[in-house]
């Protein structure tokens, strides 16, 4: 249910638009460090630039695609 958070945190880091810190080793210092990194002017600028490339319709498109897959799957299971 919550497994995608690790994927997305790694993607954010890979894209250079944010940072992450491991929950298992989270401390006040590690969180402060991660927030400091995320607020670095270079990361902020990349995040702003990246935000302009993200479509606002993304969630609607994803929902339609998931619904189509669910309908196809339900149709396949009816034929078995």
Rosetta silent file (secondary structure, phi, psi, omega in degrees, C-alpha in Angstrom):
SEQUENCE: XXXXXXXXXXXXXXXXXXXXXXXXXXXXXXXXXXXXXXXXXXXXXXXXXXXXXXXXXXXXXXXXXXXXXXXXXXXXXXXX
SCORE:     score description
SCORE:     0.000 S_00000001
   1 L     0.000  -38.757 -177.918    0.000    0.000    0.000 S_00000001
   2 L  -113.337   13.925 -175.362    2.795    2.429    0.803 S_00000001
   3 L   -66.272  -23.133 -176.589    5.601    0.826   -1.195 S_00000001
   4 H   -74.109  -14.107 -179.644    5.713    3.505   -3.875 S_00000001
   5 H   -61.804  -33.248  179.926    7.067    6.126   -1.479 S_00000001
   6 H   -72.134  -39.171  176.196   10.530    4.583   -1.767 S_00000001
   7 H   -61.661  -50.885 -175.838   10.378    4.636   -5.558 S_00000001
   8 H   -67.168  -35.104  177.945    9.241    8.267   -5.686 S_00000001
   9 H   -66.597  -37.574  177.619   11.773    9.446   -3.125 S_00000001
  10 H   -69.393  -36.466  178.035   14.565    7.869   -5.168 S_00000001
  11 H   -65.570  -41.484  178.989   13.195    9.434   -8.375 S_00000001
  12 H   -60.584  -42.729  178.619   13.072   12.875   -6.756 S_00000001
  13 H   -66.603  -45.522  179.702   16.694   12.487   -5.698 S_00000001
  14 H   -59.809  -38.146 -179.347   17.753   11.146   -9.124 S_00000001
  15 H   -77.829  -11.170  178.756   16.074   14.082  -10.864 S_00000001
  16 L    73.342   26.179 -178.793   17.823   16.524   -8.548 S_00000001
  17 L  -111.016   11.637  179.641   14.576   18.178   -7.478 S_00000001
  18 L   177.322 -169.909 -179.246   14.655   17.141   -3.839 S_00000001
  19 L  -145.231  174.496  179.437   16.246   14.878   -1.310 S_00000001
  20 L  -145.502  164.045  173.102   15.305   12.104    1.057 S_00000001
  21 L  -142.060  141.938 -176.574   16.344   10.632    4.363 S_00000001
  22 L   -68.533  131.400  179.662   15.788    7.092    5.560 S_00000001
  23 H   -62.058  -38.239 -176.571   12.948    6.757    8.044 S_00000001
  24 H   -63.916  -26.649 -178.494   14.773    4.028    9.941 S_00000001
  25 H  -115.040   20.300 -176.782   17.665    6.360   10.696 S_00000001
  26 L   -67.279  126.563  175.122   15.688    9.596   10.985 S_00000001
  27 L  -134.226  171.362  176.096   17.010   11.987   13.580 S_00000001
  28 H   -57.809  -43.633 -178.774   16.629   15.690   14.165 S_00000001
  29 H   -66.952  -41.617 -179.571   20.028   16.221   12.527 S_00000001
  30 H   -67.981  -37.523  177.576   19.306   14.033    9.487 S_00000001
  31 H   -67.605  -43.011  177.389   15.955   15.739    8.933 S_00000001
  32 H   -60.556  -42.217  177.992   17.512   19.176    9.342 S_00000001
  33 H   -63.260  -44.265  179.538   20.218   18.203    6.854 S_00000001
  34 H   -64.335  -41.218  177.840   17.693   16.876    4.331 S_00000001
  35 H   -65.048  -39.869  176.483   15.589   20.033    4.622 S_00000001
  36 H   -60.637  -42.807  177.055   18.696   22.150    4.165 S_00000001
  37 H   -63.058  -44.573 -177.663   19.566   20.216    1.006 S_00000001
  38 H   -64.121  -27.349 -179.312   16.017   20.515   -0.329 S_00000001
  39 L   -92.902    2.721  176.086   16.129   24.279    0.174 S_00000001
  40 L   -59.398  137.650 -173.453   19.458   24.657   -1.631 S_00000001
  41 H   -58.241  -35.160  179.363   19.031   27.251   -4.393 S_00000001
  42 H   -67.290  -41.530  178.730   20.143   24.838   -7.151 S_00000001
  43 H   -68.286  -41.432  178.667   17.605   22.203   -6.104 S_00000001
  44 H   -59.751  -44.483 -179.363   14.866   24.822   -5.736 S_00000001
  45 H   -64.655  -43.409  177.223   15.572   26.113   -9.254 S_00000001
  46 H   -62.859  -40.730  179.505   15.544   22.579  -10.747 S_00000001
  47 H   -63.721  -42.006  177.868   12.298   21.821   -8.894 S_00000001
  48 H   -62.481  -43.978  179.101   10.670   24.991  -10.249 S_00000001
  49 H   -63.189  -44.278 -179.770   11.779   24.148  -13.762 S_00000001
  50 H   -64.759  -38.634 -178.605   10.591   20.556  -13.403 S_00000001
  51 H   -58.526  -34.869  178.613    7.220   21.625  -11.990 S_00000001
  52 L   -68.796  -16.883 -179.626    6.469   23.428  -15.240 S_00000001
  53 L   -93.324  -11.117 -177.414    6.914   20.169  -17.119 S_00000001
  54 L   -88.455  122.480 -179.191    4.474   18.168  -14.989 S_00000001
  55 L   -72.143  140.165  178.546    0.995   18.093  -16.448 S_00000001
  56 L   -74.381  -15.521  179.910   -1.901   19.017  -14.206 S_00000001
  57 L   -89.159    2.254 -174.366   -3.979   16.356  -15.881 S_00000001
  58 H   -54.685  -44.179 -178.798   -1.616   13.565  -14.818 S_00000001
  59 H   -66.434  -39.179  178.772   -3.820   12.188  -12.038 S_00000001
  60 H   -65.772  -42.244  178.691   -6.889   12.157  -14.285 S_00000001
  61 H   -63.181  -45.647  179.346   -4.968   10.382  -17.045 S_00000001
  62 H   -61.171  -41.379  179.633   -3.608    7.826  -14.586 S_00000001
  63 H   -63.917  -42.576  178.046   -7.089    7.212  -13.153 S_00000001
  64 H   -62.779  -42.496  179.720   -8.537    6.655  -16.635 S_00000001
  65 H   -64.485  -43.597  178.379   -5.732    4.245  -17.502 S_00000001
  66 H   -63.432  -40.469  178.356   -6.165    2.320  -14.251 S_00000001
  67 H   -63.480  -40.814  179.040   -9.920    2.131  -14.782 S_00000001
  68 H   -63.769  -41.923  177.755   -9.381    0.788  -18.308 S_00000001
  69 H   -64.216  -42.750  179.621   -6.987   -1.864  -17.011 S_00000001
  70 H   -62.431  -42.691  178.503   -9.439   -2.798  -14.253 S_00000001
  71 H   -63.950  -42.827  179.071  -12.282   -3.120  -16.788 S_00000001
  72 H   -63.209  -42.556  179.736  -10.103   -5.240  -19.087 S_00000001
  73 H   -63.947  -43.888  179.396   -9.043   -7.426  -16.178 S_00000001
  74 H   -63.154  -39.072  177.310  -12.638   -7.873  -15.022 S_00000001
  75 H   -65.158  -38.768  178.130  -13.643   -8.794  -18.564 S_00000001
  76 H   -66.066  -38.316 -177.822  -10.833  -11.345  -18.773 S_00000001
  77 H   -72.624  -25.207  177.353  -11.810  -12.967  -15.490 S_00000001
  78 H   -70.896  -27.357 -176.542  -15.425  -13.315  -16.660 S_00000001
  79 L   -84.658   -4.621 -177.981  -14.336  -15.353  -19.659 S_00000001
  80 L   -93.811    0.000    0.000  -12.470  -17.982  -17.588 S_00000001
